[in-house]
Each structure stands twice: as C-alpha cells, then as structure tokens.
C-alpha cells in the first residue's frame, strides 16, 4: 500500500488533468461550481455568495498538527486555508477567514509554490481547506506543481456543500476526500447557513466521493494514502442530528468509513444570537454522538484528546 502513487500523477501524464483545468476554468464564466449556482461571471470579477472572483485567496499555509492522525503523522498535514466560503455558517470556527475575508490573492504559480514548499518541508499531504469555491484555481495550480515534481497525496477538506458535477472533475485527481457532514434537517441548515438543501447535497457529494476513492487506505506507517475520511462536529442541543447522519454513513456509505466525531465546537462569529449555539457541547452530548456512531457499526473513529464543559 505504501507504494500507491497519488492519483493526479497519472492524470497529469495522460492529459486528464489538463482537460479538467479547461472544463473547470470555463465554468467560472457563469459559476455553478457549488449548490449556490450564483451564475456570476467570475472571470470578470463578478461576485456571488463566496465573494471570490477569478483568483483564489489564501489566508495561511503551513504544516498543521491538529488534523486527524492519519493525515498528521510525524511531519504534519500541509494545509492551505482558502479565504471565503460557499456555506457561511453563522458559528464558523474560522469566522475571520470565511466571513470577513482575512487573506490575500494568490496566482496559480504562487499556489503551486505553496504546495511544493509544503512537500519540501516534509508534510505528508497537501490539505486544501475550504476548496469548494476555488476548484478551477486549485486544478490550474496543481498542473504547474505536478510538472515541477509534486508527489504527495491531495486532501479535499470541505464543508460537504458540493455539487457532484464539480466533484466529477476531480475524479482521478484527488486522493483523499475529507467532507464534514454538519446537519440533517433542512430547517436547521436554513437557519444556520441559509442552505435548506445542505443535507441533500452533502449526501450526494459523500456518495460521489466514496465512489471515487473508497474507504480510507493507510500505509504501514499509518499515514493516509487514499479514501474517504468524514468529519462530524457535535453541536450543542442536538442541532447536528448526529443519529440520522451516522445512520446515513453506516447504512448508505460504509461501516468502514473513517469518522472523526469532533467536540471542539465553541461559540464563534454570530453564534451567541442562535442558542443553544451560545455554549459548547457537554461531555454527555459528545458521548451520545460516539454511541450513535457505534450503534451503526462504525468502528474507525478518530479519538484525539478533547476538552469539555462539565455538566
């Protein structure tokens, strides 16, 4: 398994990556990359929900040691945090990046150099954080980086609010998909991110991701090589509908899905105006989420050290 090469290497050699770049870039002229389908001409700097024009914006780039253990290993996950977002949750844990636009524009050459620098620093992978609205820019920069020797896996680290049509452009290019599955009920997602169709799109996106890469495969060193790694943030008061989400994963995706049930939620952004989001989850609420996952036969559960508010 350790000899498994990243998917994009062969895609770059046989021309599939170049074709994906052209198709994705063309789509910016009437943008329907994500479920918002704003249909603005981003090539002419028209702005839709994500407030991003023809160039990607980056807030930070570096080795990250707070990700899941199969990504971090001993040398970290090479994260590139993209500015802005297509989902815009009111409680976003990176509110200054997603809502307030803390970052700077990056050309395709600059993005490629970031990837190569992270590889040179020894990172185990390139981790694209919040990539849904900048898929064309990622592909364009990847073509440059691959031609200059990039050879570590790519991670698509997303909110889950993705269109399958866009994900199909990434088939045979992305190695590891890491979607979050945030909410199940449409009234919740309408209230918290103005996206009543979130669950519908997340279900379809996760099915497509799993079709492309399957269950998470790791090498002898425990480092992820290819596959699906799914995140679920436990929200206070049961807002995330964890039971329904775990049922979907276990019954419609795979009981071998690697799942990170996250307890690090704390009030950010405008969360104070949306109770019970004005408090962190309790230890009991987190324990119930883990129980729900195990009840559906999910056993590959990431268990980093967590802190709780005592009930």
C-alpha positions as a printed Julia matrix, in Angstrom:
311×3 Matrix{Float64}:
   0.0    0.0     0.0
   2.89   2.4     0.71
   3.81   2.39   -2.98
   0.39   3.75   -4.02
   1.16   6.88   -6.09
  -1.07   9.96   -5.86
  -3.85   9.84   -8.45
  -3.03  13.17  -10.09
   0.39  11.99  -11.26
  -1.09   9.7   -13.91
  -3.82  12.26  -14.65
  -1.13  14.83  -15.42
   0.72  12.41  -17.69
  -2.25  11.26  -19.77
  -3.89  14.68  -20.18
  -6.89  14.21  -17.89
  -5.67  16.93  -15.53
  -5.3   19.42  -18.39
  -8.84  18.65  -19.56
 -10.18  19.14  -16.04
  -8.42  22.51  -15.81
 -10.08  23.73  -19.01
 -13.53  22.48  -18.04
 -13.36  23.98  -14.56
 -12.0   27.31  -15.74
 -14.74  27.6   -18.35
 -17.31  27.15  -15.61
 -16.23  30.39  -13.93
 -17.89  32.42  -16.68
 -21.32  31.52  -15.26
 -20.42  29.99  -11.96
 -22.3   26.9   -10.85
 -19.39  25.23   -9.07
 -21.33  24.78   -5.85
 -25.01  24.37   -4.94
 -25.46  28.14   -4.68
 -25.37  28.3    -8.53
 -24.88  32.08   -8.5
 -24.23  32.14  -12.28
 -21.99  35.2   -11.98
 -19.07  35.75  -14.37
 -16.16  35.36  -12.0
 -13.68  35.76  -14.87
 -14.91  39.37  -14.99
 -14.7   39.66  -11.18
 -18.44  39.4   -10.63
 -19.03  38.11   -7.1
 -21.56  35.59   -5.82
 -22.1   34.16   -2.34
 -18.45  33.18   -1.91
 -17.25  36.72   -2.76
 -14.4   35.29   -4.81
 -13.56  36.33   -8.36
 -11.19  34.73  -10.83
  -8.31  34.35   -8.35
  -8.15  32.21   -5.25
  -7.42  33.89   -1.95
  -5.33  32.23    0.75
  -5.33  33.04    4.45
  -2.5   30.78    5.57
  -0.23  27.94    4.5
   1.81  25.61    6.69
   2.25  22.29    8.44
  -0.78  21.52   10.62
  -0.64  19.12   13.57
  -4.26  19.43   14.71
  -5.8   17.32   11.95
  -6.73  13.64   12.07
  -3.91  11.25   12.96
  -3.75   9.54    9.51
  -3.09  12.98    7.98
  -0.72  14.42   10.57
   1.74  11.6    11.2
   5.08  12.9    12.44
   5.54  15.77    9.98
   2.13  17.36    9.75
  -0.54  17.9     7.13
   0.37  20.6     4.6
  -2.64  22.88    4.88
  -3.6   25.68    2.52
  -6.51  27.62    4.05
  -8.56  29.31    1.35
 -10.29  32.56    2.18
 -14.08  32.85    1.91
 -16.61  30.01    1.77
 -19.72  28.9    -0.09
 -21.6   27.75    3.05
 -21.01  30.53    5.61
 -22.27  29.01    8.85
 -23.12  31.62   11.47
 -20.95  29.76   14.02
 -17.9   29.17   11.79
 -14.81  28.34   13.83
 -12.76  30.31   11.27
 -15.16  33.26   11.0
 -12.42  35.8    10.23
 -11.4   33.75    7.21
 -14.74  32.57    5.86
 -16.92  35.63    6.54
 -14.52  38.52    6.96
 -12.14  37.59    4.15
  -8.86  37.55    6.03
  -6.36  36.58    3.34
  -4.7   37.61    0.1
  -4.96  36.75   -3.57
  -2.67  34.05   -4.91
  -1.79  33.37   -8.54
  -1.66  29.78   -9.85
   2.14  29.93   -9.74
   2.06  31.09   -6.14
  -0.34  28.31   -5.16
   1.9   25.78   -6.88
   4.91  27.09   -4.97
   2.99  26.74   -1.7
   2.34  23.07   -2.47
   5.97  22.44   -3.35
   7.18  24.26   -0.23
   4.93  22.14    1.98
   6.27  19.0     0.32
   9.83  20.23    0.8
   9.08  20.84    4.48
   8.23  17.15    4.8
   4.43  17.33    5.09
   2.64  14.06    4.38
  -0.01  15.61    2.12
  -1.42  18.82    0.65
  -4.61  19.7     2.51
  -6.93  22.12    0.67
  -9.14  23.67    3.36
 -12.47  25.12    2.11
 -11.84  24.33   -1.58
 -15.39  24.11   -2.99
 -15.44  27.62   -4.47
 -11.9   27.51   -5.9
 -11.73  24.15   -7.68
 -10.63  25.7   -11.03
  -7.82  27.62   -9.34
  -6.67  24.52   -7.46
  -6.57  22.44  -10.63
  -4.66  25.11  -12.55
  -2.03  25.38   -9.83
  -1.85  21.61   -9.43
  -0.95  21.24  -13.1
   2.01  23.54  -12.51
   3.06  21.85   -9.26
   2.84  18.36  -10.77
   5.11  19.41  -13.63
   7.65  20.54  -11.03
   7.68  17.33   -9.03
   4.79  17.37   -6.59
   4.26  13.77   -5.5
   2.34  13.64   -2.18
  -1.41  12.97   -1.75
  -4.05  15.68   -2.04
  -6.78  16.2     0.57
 -10.08  17.89   -0.33
 -11.18  19.29    3.04
 -14.74  20.56    2.57
 -17.95  21.52    4.36
 -19.77  18.9     2.28
 -21.78  21.53    0.38
 -20.53  20.39   -3.02
 -22.09  19.62   -6.39
 -21.42  16.17   -7.81
 -20.84  17.75  -11.24
 -17.85  19.62   -9.81
 -16.6   16.62   -7.86
 -16.54  14.58  -11.07
 -13.94  17.0   -12.42
 -11.74  15.8    -9.55
 -12.19  12.07  -10.24
  -8.76  10.53  -10.61
  -7.09  13.68   -9.26
  -7.99  13.99   -5.56
  -6.65  11.22   -3.34
  -8.38  11.86   -0.02
 -11.79  13.42    0.46
 -12.49  14.86    3.9
 -16.03  16.26    3.98
 -17.85  17.46    7.03
 -21.47  16.43    7.46
 -22.89  19.26    9.52
 -26.69  19.0     9.74
 -29.51  16.71    8.7
 -32.67  18.83    8.93
 -33.37  21.5     6.34
 -34.81  23.92    8.87
 -31.54  23.8    10.81
 -29.32  24.4     7.77
 -31.67  27.16    6.57
 -31.39  28.94    9.9
 -27.64  28.5    10.4
 -26.25  28.92    6.89
 -29.11  29.85    4.57
 -28.87  26.49    2.79
 -32.02  24.4     3.32
 -30.72  21.92    0.73
 -27.47  21.24    2.61
 -28.24  17.66    3.61
 -29.45  16.72    0.12
 -26.22  17.94   -1.46
 -24.0   16.55    1.31
 -25.48  13.06    0.91
 -24.97  13.13   -2.87
 -21.45  14.56   -2.53
 -20.34  11.95    0.01
 -21.71   9.15   -2.16
 -19.72  10.5    -5.11
 -16.56  10.92   -3.06
 -16.79   7.34   -1.8
 -17.43   6.1    -5.34
 -14.21   7.75   -6.45
 -11.83   6.79   -3.65
 -13.5    4.17   -1.42
 -12.78   3.65    2.27
  -9.68   5.22    3.76
  -6.49   3.29    2.99
  -3.35   3.88    5.02
   0.25   2.77    4.59
   2.31   0.69    7.05
   3.21   3.93    8.82
  -0.46   4.75    9.43
  -0.46   7.69    7.02
  -3.47   8.11    4.75
  -2.92   7.36    1.08
  -6.37   7.36   -0.46
 -10.03   7.25    0.52
 -12.83   8.95    2.4
 -12.37  10.47    5.85
 -15.55  12.02    7.23
 -15.93  14.69    9.91
 -18.91  15.49   12.09
 -18.9   18.42   14.5
 -21.02  17.78   17.58
 -23.25  20.8    18.21
 -24.99  21.63   21.49
 -28.61  20.71   21.96
 -28.57  18.04   19.29
 -28.64  20.61   16.46
 -26.49  18.45   14.2
 -28.89  15.46   14.23
 -25.99  13.11   14.78
 -28.13   9.95   14.89
 -29.5   10.48   11.38
 -26.09  11.34    9.98
 -24.46   8.25   11.47
 -27.29   6.11   10.1
 -26.63   7.52    6.63
 -22.9    6.82    6.87
 -23.25   3.3     8.23
 -26.14   2.19    6.03
 -25.54   4.03    2.75
 -21.78   4.64    2.59
 -19.76   2.03    4.51
 -19.32   0.78    8.06
 -15.57   1.0     7.33
 -15.8    4.78    6.93
 -13.16   6.59    8.98
 -15.09   9.13   11.07
 -13.88  11.98   13.22
 -16.58  12.95   15.71
 -15.41  16.39   16.81
 -16.1   18.02   20.16
 -14.17  21.26   19.73
 -17.17  23.46   18.96
 -17.2   26.76   20.83
 -19.24  29.89   20.13
 -17.73  31.94   17.31
 -18.96  34.52   14.85
 -22.66  35.21   15.44
 -23.31  32.04   17.43
 -24.38  33.95   20.53
 -27.52  35.03   18.68
 -28.53  31.44   17.85
 -28.99  29.47   21.11
 -28.09  26.8    22.02
 -25.03  27.63   19.89
 -24.05  30.08   22.61
 -22.42  27.22   24.55
 -20.06  24.32   23.8
 -21.34  20.73   23.75
 -21.19  18.85   27.02
 -19.27  15.66   27.66
 -22.59  13.81   27.68
 -23.6   15.18   24.29
 -20.29  14.08   22.82
 -20.63  10.62   24.38
 -24.09  10.27   22.83
 -22.63  11.08   19.41
 -19.98   8.38   19.73
 -22.63   5.9    20.89
 -24.74   6.74   17.84
 -21.8    6.01   15.55
 -21.03   2.69   17.2
 -24.7    1.71   17.05
 -24.44   1.9    13.25
 -21.39  -0.37   13.18
 -18.85   2.4    12.71
 -15.59   1.43   14.41
 -12.94   3.56   12.68
 -13.49   6.56   14.93
 -10.73   9.13   15.36
 -10.23   9.81   19.06
  -7.91  12.77   19.73
  -7.69  14.35   23.16
 -10.65  16.67   23.77
 -11.77  19.12   26.45
 -15.33  19.54   27.65
 -17.53  21.79   29.7
 -18.56  19.72   32.71
 -22.3   19.13   33.01
